[in-house]
């Protein structure tokens, strides 16, 4: 790593005694990097001079230049960017040789950052232990261990970063309302294969302001709080205070609005019904029947479409949400096609009638 930093300095024309490299998450902004490093007073003013993604490190290697000359004894091995975020490792070029104790400390720190132990490394050598003096063997084992640890993170990389939620009302531009944020957070926690610590970190990164204060209080009482409990705490603070019965009563009063398509009304019903289920206002086994019943009761401007869908006859064996939405949209497309076709048919009929009623200047009586 030090050799790579040295080569990078030569390529960018930087003095080695004023250069350092920091490993940060891929989405980290330049301003945030500079601000975090300038908190280390001995570095003085810090400016980012280059960035490079590392698949092995699962982050960005960032080349920085400090105003002050760097001394190995004064620069910490890592910097903490903020509350609830993992530390960023710092790499500098030091002239002194790396002793066995230095390597042991760095190896231990690396294993702790990955949530592993020396026993995990030794497990890669079945039937034997790596010789303490064999640095190459230990490095190879650590590399294999990190490759294995990187697999779940790579699989979870398909989940995009959660949008920001602060709890401020009205919702500021660029932020999510609580209901939308809650849906994304629950999906991430339920479907992502990444560790609990990573899920909690993603939630912490997505909140600020009043919402951040809530999670700080939760983590103060339990540093290892689960991501599910983080979401529950935010839901208690910013979610609806209505009970499941109250939400079910509101669901039963919902009606189709003037000009609202039946499919849009169905989606609106589904959002309300989901909250009812989450609050325990209705058993999951009754969700399909309740949806159809309220669609029949509340769709006041789509009577003909409901008749064609034959939903009254199907209440005892109702379709699920996706099946019902597909049927409704098919009917809407059919109606839209008929609406486009009708003016054309009337125009053709009018022309046909005109041609048969007149022949030259003589009117033919029909």
Residue, then its C-alpha position, 0 to 999 in steps of 0.5 A: x500500500x505504501x509503495x502504491x502511494x509512493x508511485x501515485x505521488x510521483x505520477x501526480x508530482x506531489x512531495x511524499x512528506x506532504x502526501x497521504x492516502x485515505x480509504x473511504x466509501x465509494x459515495x463519499x464527497x470530496x468536501x466531506x473527505x477534506x473536512x474530516x482530514x482537516x480535523x487532524x490539526x497537524x495536517x493543516x489544510x488538506x486537498x484531494x488530488x486524486x481518487x481511484x476505486x479498489x474492488x479489493x478494498x471495496x471503496x475509494x483510495x483517495x490521494x490527499x495533499x496536506x499543507x504541513x509536512x507529515x510525521x508518522x508519529x503525529x498522524x493517527x492510523x485512521x480518521x473518524x468522519x462522524x457519528x455512526x460512521x466507520x473509521x477511514x484508514x490512513x496510509x502515509x509514507x514513512x522512512x522507518x522500517x516496519x517492525x514485527x510489532x508494527x505489522x502485528x498491530x496493523x494486522x490486528x486492526x485490519x482483522x478487527x475492522x473486518x470482524x475477524x480473528x487470528x483463529x479465522x486466519x489459522x482456519x485457512x491452514x487446515x492441519x497446520x498453523x502459519x509460521x510466525x515468521x512467514x509474512x508472505x503466508x499470513x498476507x496470503x491468508x488474510x487476502x483469502x479471508x478478505x475475499x471471502x468476507x467481500x462476497x456478501x458485500x458485493x451481493x448487497x451492492x445492488x441495493x441503492x443508498x437510502x434517500x435522506x430523511x430528517x423528520x422536518x415538516x414540511x419535507x424539504x426538497x431532496x428529502x423523502x417523506x417518512x412513509x417512502x423512506x420507511x418502505x425503502x428501509x424495510x425493503x433494504x433490511x429484509x432483502x439485503x444479505x449484508x451484515x447487521x452492522x452494515x444495515x445499521x450503518x446505511x440507516x444512520x447515513x440516511x438520517x439527519x436532524x431530528x431523526x438523527x437525534x432519535x437514533x443517537x439516543x437509541x444507540x446511547x442506550x444500546x450500541x449494538x441496536x439492531x437495524x429493525x429496532x432503529x426503524x421501530x424507534x423512528x416509526x414511533x417518533x415520526x410514524x402515525x399514532x393511529x391504532x390498527x383499528x383506526x387505520x382500518x376504519x379510515x381504509x373503509x371510508x376511502x372513495x375514488x376521487x373525481x377523475x381518478x383512474x381505477x388503477x390509481x385508486x387501487x394503488x392508493x387503497x393498497x398503501x392504506x391497507x398495508x399500514x392497516x396490516x402493519x399495525x395489526x388492524x386486520x389479519x393477513x389472511x383477509x387482505x385480498x377480500x378486504x381489498x376487493x370489498x373496498x374497491x367495490x364500495x369506494x369505486x363510485x365512478x367505475x361501475x361498468x368496469x367493476x361489472x366487467x371484472x365480475x368482482x362481486x361474484x369473486x369475493x369468496x375467491x378474490x385475486x391478490x393485489x398484482x392480479x387485480x391490478x393487472x386486470x384493472x389496467x387491461x380494462x383501462x387500456x381496452x376502454x382507452x382503445x375504444x375511446x380512440x376508435x369511436x371518433x374514427x368510426x363516426x367520421x367514416x360513417x359520416x363520410x359514407x352517408x354524405x357520399x350516398x346522399x348526394x350524386x353530383x348536384x342532385x340530392x338523393x332522397x334516402 
